[in-house]
């Protein structure tokens, strides 16, 4: 080989190797700064150089902090075409954080109109865990005042919102098309563990929750309200939910499509981050909820289906739900449909909630199936009711609000099986 050609090839290879070595890492352990800054740098690098993939392993202890978990001061923001993999790591909220664990990057403070984004995934690998703060600055939803109804170290602080809001939600996706959230454990949530607004074509699976309405902080028991597991809000469609387990203070899985008082998007003091002044396309439909096993430690519902104020809810499947309430806990209902509360629009007009299929339910609740609103053109089948005082299917709002609902195979069972001790913690 001529000497000149050999020199050119050697130089080219050296430049290629140098360029490859300089590609920024998508691992936050390779950056400096606070944990939130390091993770943000890894996300930026993943988006620009790694086809949108970001991998967070356990934190490597260093001179800054001798711990293997990540401490978040602000939310991890995920733009379109991003997959965040949590590889056997723990993300914990710091005591100065008043924000989500993870949020779609199109929404947040001051963003009035939430633009659509697509292809956003959060995937746990191994033992991936999200843990709330030791001393949360705020908990609960926008109807709960800090320090009076629910805990928060921001109570009474000038310049800070004195109610809960969307920042208390663990994982918050808004206006995301094609998404996945899977294989995670969420412990000590500040409010809803996961909330979806106007999201479509997605899957939420294999999530385990561990939260209650009461926590011990600094040696005293305090209230932490509105700690639902998963909430699907207005405008959600074509979503599959499966493999949900554990305990929550409030509803374990909830579809809550109601219109609150009009607020701009991205304002503090609102539990939802989107602007709902334009009410078109807010119906919720094509929702599958399968394989749910757990309970609401605060005595609420295991699966709640609620629509109001003119929003329709239809084509809903709820299948294979097991009430795992331990001794001393009796939930209001294993599956609850609708509500008569005037604040949420009262009982929906007959025909606004329809095409529900509810089957394979095991209940220890006060009511196995509670129809507290209206329901049409639906079926309820194969319900095992272990509470002798339950009606099996309770028409709380009256039979006039039910039309063409087929009920089959609702049976009371005298001897409830003993639950696995692991579910009775």
KAHUPE-V733418 format. One record per residue. RES is the residue in one letter. SS is DSSP state (2 for helix, 1 for strand, 0 for the rest). OMEGA is omega in radians with two decimals (NA if undefined). BURIAL is # if it has 9 or more other ideal C-beta (glycine too) atoms within 8 Angstrom, else .. Layout:
res->(RES,RES)
ss->(SS,SS)
omega->(OMEGA,OMEGA)
burial->(BURIAL,BURIAL)
This chain:
res->(X,X,X,X,X,X,X,X,X,X,X,X,X,X,X,X,X,X,X,X,X,X,X,X,X,X,X,X,X,X,X,X,X,X,X,X,X,X,X,X,X,X,X,X,X,X,X,X,X,X,X,X,X,X,X,X,X,X,X,X,X,X,X,X,X,X,X,X,X,X,X,X,X,X,X,X,X,X,X,X,X,X,X,X,X,X,X,X,X,X,X,X,X,X,X,X,X,X,X,X,X,X,X,X,X,X,X,X,X,X,X,X,X,X,X,X,X,X,X,X,X,X,X,X,X,X,X,X,X,X,X,X,X,X,X,X,X,X,X,X,X,X,X,X,X,X,X,X,X,X,X,X,X,X,X,X,X,X,X,X,X,X,X,X,X,X,X,X,X,X,X,X,X,X,X,X,X,X,X,X,X,X,X,X,X,X,X,X,X,X,X,X,X,X,X,X,X,X,X,X,X,X,X,X,X,X,X,X,X,X,X,X,X,X,X,X,X,X,X,X,X,X,X,X,X,X,X,X,X,X,X,X,X,X,X,X,X,X,X,X,X,X,X,X,X,X,X,X,X,X,X,X,X,X,X,X,X,X,X,X,X,X,X,X,X,X,X,X,X,X,X,X,X,X,X,X,X,X,X,X,X,X,X,X,X,X,X,X,X,X,X,X,X,X,X,X,X,X,X,X,X,X,X,X,X,X,X,X,X,X,X,X,X,X,X,X,X,X,X,X,X,X,X,X,X,X,X,X,X,X,X,X,X,X,X,X,X,X,X,X,X,X,X,X,X,X,X,X,X,X,X,X,X,X,X,X,X,X,X,X,X,X,X,X,X,X,X,X,X,X,X,X,X,X,X,X,X,X,X,X,X,X,X,X,X,X,X,X,X,X,X,X,X,X,X,X,X,X,X,X,X,X,X,X,X,X,X,X,X,X,X,X,X,X,X,X,X,X,X,X,X,X,X,X,X)
ss->(0,0,2,2,2,2,2,2,2,2,2,2,2,2,2,2,2,2,2,2,2,0,0,0,0,0,0,2,2,2,0,0,0,0,2,2,2,2,2,2,2,2,2,2,2,2,2,2,2,0,0,0,1,1,1,1,0,0,0,0,0,0,0,0,0,0,0,0,0,1,1,1,0,0,0,1,1,1,0,0,0,1,1,1,1,1,1,0,0,1,1,1,1,0,0,0,0,0,0,0,0,1,1,1,0,0,0,0,0,0,0,0,0,0,0,0,1,1,1,1,1,1,1,1,1,0,0,0,1,1,1,0,0,0,0,0,0,0,0,0,0,0,0,0,1,1,0,0,0,1,0,0,0,0,0,0,0,0,0,0,0,0,1,0,0,2,2,2,0,0,1,1,1,1,0,1,1,1,1,1,1,1,1,1,1,1,1,0,0,0,0,0,0,1,1,1,1,0,0,1,1,1,1,1,1,1,1,1,1,1,0,0,0,1,1,1,1,0,0,1,1,1,1,0,0,0,0,0,0,1,1,1,0,0,0,0,1,1,1,1,1,1,1,1,1,1,1,1,0,0,0,0,1,1,1,1,1,0,0,0,0,0,0,0,0,0,0,0,0,0,0,0,0,0,0,0,0,0,0,0,0,0,0,1,1,1,1,1,1,1,1,1,1,1,1,1,0,0,0,0,1,1,1,1,1,1,1,0,0,0,0,0,1,1,1,1,1,1,1,1,1,1,1,0,0,0,0,0,0,0,0,0,1,1,1,1,1,0,0,0,0,2,2,2,0,0,0,0,0,0,0,0,1,1,1,1,1,1,1,1,1,1,1,0,0,0,1,1,1,1,1,0,0,0,1,1,1,1,1,1,1,1,1,1,1,0,0,0,0,0,0,0,1,1,1,0,0,0,2,2,2,1,1,1,1,1,1,1,1,1,1,1,0,0,0,0,0,0,0,0,2,2,2,2,0)
omega->(3.13,-3.07,-3.10,3.13,3.12,3.12,3.14,3.14,3.13,3.13,3.14,3.11,3.13,3.12,3.13,3.13,3.14,-3.14,-3.14,-3.11,-3.07,3.10,-3.10,-3.07,3.01,3.09,-3.07,3.09,-3.09,-3.11,3.07,3.14,3.05,3.13,3.13,3.11,-3.13,3.12,3.10,3.11,3.12,3.09,3.12,3.14,3.12,3.14,-3.03,-2.94,-3.02,3.09,3.06,-3.14,3.09,-3.13,3.09,3.04,3.02,3.11,3.08,3.11,-3.10,-3.11,3.12,-3.11,-3.14,3.13,-3.11,3.09,-3.12,-3.11,-3.03,3.00,3.13,-3.05,2.95,-3.07,-3.07,3.08,3.10,3.01,-3.13,3.01,3.10,3.11,3.08,-2.97,3.13,-3.11,3.08,2.98,-3.12,3.08,3.09,-3.14,3.09,-3.12,2.94,-3.00,3.10,2.87,-3.02,-3.14,2.99,-2.93,-3.11,-3.08,3.13,-3.06,3.07,3.11,-3.04,-3.14,-3.07,-3.13,3.13,2.98,-3.03,3.01,3.10,-3.08,2.98,-3.02,3.04,3.07,-3.05,-3.11,3.13,-2.98,3.00,-3.02,3.12,-3.10,3.04,3.14,-3.09,3.08,3.14,3.03,3.05,-3.14,-3.02,3.10,-3.07,3.14,-3.11,3.09,3.12,-3.12,-3.10,-3.00,3.00,-3.14,3.05,-3.13,3.10,-3.12,-3.13,3.12,3.12,3.10,-3.06,2.99,3.01,3.06,-3.04,3.12,3.14,-3.13,-3.09,3.07,-3.08,3.03,3.11,3.07,3.13,3.07,-3.10,-3.07,3.05,3.01,-3.02,2.96,-3.13,2.94,-3.14,-3.01,3.04,-3.12,3.11,3.02,3.13,3.12,3.14,3.07,3.12,3.07,3.10,-3.11,-3.05,3.02,-3.10,3.11,3.03,-3.05,3.07,3.03,3.06,-3.11,3.06,-3.14,3.05,3.14,3.14,3.08,3.03,3.11,-3.13,3.03,3.10,3.12,-3.13,3.11,3.00,-2.96,3.06,3.12,3.00,3.00,-3.13,3.06,2.96,-3.02,-3.04,3.05,3.13,3.13,3.08,-3.12,3.08,3.10,3.13,3.09,3.12,-3.10,3.07,-3.11,3.07,3.09,-3.13,-3.05,3.12,3.04,-3.10,2.93,-2.99,-3.09,3.14,-3.12,3.08,3.03,-3.06,3.05,3.03,3.07,3.03,3.13,3.03,-3.10,3.06,3.13,3.11,-3.03,-3.11,3.02,-3.12,3.12,3.02,-2.92,3.12,3.09,3.13,3.11,3.13,-3.07,-3.09,-3.14,3.07,3.11,-3.04,2.94,3.11,-3.14,-3.13,-3.13,3.06,-3.04,3.12,3.09,-3.10,-3.10,3.05,2.99,3.13,3.13,-2.98,3.00,-3.12,3.06,3.04,3.10,-3.13,3.09,-3.04,-3.07,-3.10,3.04,3.01,-2.97,3.06,3.11,3.14,3.06,-3.11,-3.13,3.10,3.09,3.13,3.10,3.07,-3.12,3.14,3.13,3.02,3.00,3.13,-3.09,3.05,-3.12,3.10,-3.07,-3.14,-3.14,3.13,3.12,3.13,3.12,-3.12,3.06,-3.12,-3.08,3.09,3.03,-3.03,3.13,3.01,2.94,-3.10,-3.06,3.11,-3.09,3.01,-2.96,2.93,-3.03,3.07,3.02,3.11,3.09,-3.12,3.07,-3.08,3.09,3.11,3.11,-3.14,2.95,-3.03,3.10,3.07,-3.06,3.07,3.12,3.04,-3.05,-3.10,3.10,-3.08,-3.13,3.12,3.09,-3.07,2.98,-3.08,3.12,-3.03,-3.11,3.11,-3.08,3.12,3.12,3.12,-3.13,3.06,3.07,-3.12,-3.14,-3.13,2.99,3.04,-3.04,3.01,-3.12,-3.04,-3.03,3.09,3.11,3.08,-3.10,3.02,-3.12,3.14,3.13,-3.02,3.13,NA)
burial->(.,.,.,.,.,#,.,.,.,.,.,.,.,.,.,.,.,.,.,.,.,.,.,#,.,#,#,#,.,.,#,.,.,.,#,#,#,#,#,#,#,#,#,#,#,#,#,.,.,#,.,#,#,#,#,#,#,#,#,.,.,.,.,.,.,.,.,.,#,#,#,#,#,.,#,#,#,#,#,.,#,#,#,#,#,#,#,#,#,#,#,#,#,#,#,.,#,.,#,#,#,#,#,#,#,#,#,#,.,.,#,.,.,#,.,.,#,#,#,#,#,#,#,#,#,.,.,#,#,#,#,#,#,.,.,#,#,#,#,#,#,#,.,#,.,#,.,.,.,#,#,#,.,#,#,.,.,.,.,.,.,#,#,#,#,#,#,#,#,#,#,#,#,#,#,#,#,#,#,#,#,#,#,#,#,#,#,#,#,#,#,#,#,#,#,#,#,#,#,#,.,#,#,#,#,#,#,#,#,#,#,#,#,#,#,.,#,.,.,.,.,#,.,#,#,#,#,#,#,#,#,#,#,#,#,#,#,.,#,#,#,#,.,#,#,#,#,#,#,#,#,#,#,#,#,#,#,#,#,#,.,.,#,.,#,#,.,.,.,#,#,#,#,#,#,#,.,.,.,.,.,#,#,#,#,.,#,#,#,#,.,#,#,#,#,#,#,#,.,#,#,#,#,#,#,#,#,#,.,.,#,#,#,#,.,#,#,#,#,.,#,.,#,#,#,#,.,.,#,.,#,#,#,#,#,#,#,#,#,#,.,.,.,#,#,#,#,#,.,#,.,#,#,#,.,#,#,#,#,.,#,#,#,#,#,#,#,#,#,#,#,#,#,#,#,#,.,#,#,#,#,.,#,#,#,#,#,.,.,#,.,#,#,#,#,.,#,.,.,.,#,#,.,.,#,.,.,.,.,#,.,.,.,.,.,.,.,.,.,.,.,.,#,.,.)
